[in-house]
Amino acid sequence: MRYRGIVKWIAYALVFLVFLLLQTGVLVRVRVWGVSPNILPAVVAIVAMLEGREAGAAYGFFAGLWCDAVIPPVPAVHAILFLLLGAGIGHMTEKFFRKNFLTGFLCALVTLAAFDVVFFTVLYLIPGRAALYNLVLVAAPEVALTALCVPVVYAPLWGVARRFGNEPTGESS
Amino acid sequence: MRFLLRHKGLLAAVAAVLLVLVLAVVSSQGYASPVSNLLGTVFQPLQSGIARLSDSVASFYGYMYEHDALKEENERLKVQIAKMEEAARLSEASNDENERFRQLLGLSERRRDFVFESATIIERDASNWASTLTLSRGSGNGIAPGQCVISEAGYLVGVISEVGATWSTVTTLIDTDMEAGAFIFRTGLSAVVEGNFDLMRQGLLRMSYLSKDVDVKNGDPVLTSGIGGKYPRDIVIGTVTDLYMDETGISAYAVIRPSVELEKLKQVFVIKSFDISE
């Protein structure tokens, strides 16, 4: 059982690295409505939904460290936000929601929207570098575009959870 | 404190947050923290491979779907070049402005004090909130934070903002963090060019702190002034496209279209050292 747990988290890490490569190498070149999709918060949200609060927070933290290393401009922001969002999503889905695609889809979009709001508010709105309407102009199309990518993100993560972990039953605790 | 010790998960989360904040402070001078440096260095070869693959796909896509548009642009540019050559011939004899334009060409011949390091772009605009490029060279090649980056044509691309062992990040000239001393080539008027969030999404930047009755025309080239010593003098930034009153109503600002085409860049040159002239 312990071996399966280790392999499961190695598989989650590899899936994240593949999506990180996809995001930074391919998706950034896809520009619709002036923005690119951002699938990395969705990866963290879906893992947090599948694995719970503490695992979601830990996964979010380490995923965020990778993002901070390869995605400019501000260090530390991804690690902190993904840790908090992973914990929050894991906690809510443990208590209130079934573990299925619809929950994962909604969690992914809520996580991305929350990430954008906090990121923009702390780094742009408060220092006066951009006006509030810019948040809507960027975040809204970004969330819409990312929604199209969520099924592609969800499938391998669900596959890892089914193959190596406790079978997601679709029931909340 | 007892609360934290009883809730080990919360203790771990607090420790993690403190750790990343420490790492962020460590990297505040422009050099990547040890963790970012390690992760970035491990990731960089993968990014380079993906970037080359993406460039190939993008080139193929461009050829297949933009062939007609490219052909039309080619014809238009041929006509434009012919007109420019004619204008140059007509005014060659006694035109001081033409002489200065000719002096802009051959940057490396004119500025022998520049020490260049070439680098390829392995990642661009990784975030929707900033305009950045990641390069394939880092501190191991003599790259340092604050160094100016130009294109092969000598146009300003941006400035090095973060450096790892084998990679570095460029904040481009349209990013909101960008600020440089500049002057209008035709009149010599000095001002500041800076990124703006609204304009960044259109691929533009602005020249601020102009007086209301400033002598600025559409098409005026804008160059770096070299004031402050951060950027070399006479690096082409772009051209003026519009003039507006700013939010205060007291001064004006000009919208600048960068001469460099950031989306098409594949290789850039980092100016590692230059002679400061003001």
Interface residues (C-beta under 8 A of the other chain):
Chain A: L17 L20 L21 Q23 T24 G25 V26 V28 R29 G34 V35 S36 N38 R53 E54 A57 A58 F61 G64 L65 W66 D68 A69 V70 I71 P72 P73 V74 P75 A76 A79 I80 L83 A87 F119 F120 L123 Y124 R129 A130 A131 N134 L137 V138 E142
Chain B: G9 A12 A13 A16 V17 V20 L21 L23 A24 S27 A32 S33 V35 S36 N37 L38 L39 G40 F43 L46 Q47 I50 A51 L53 S54 A58 E123 R124 D125 A126 S127 N128 W129 A130 T132 T134 S161 E162 T169 T171 D175 T176 D177 F197 D198 R201
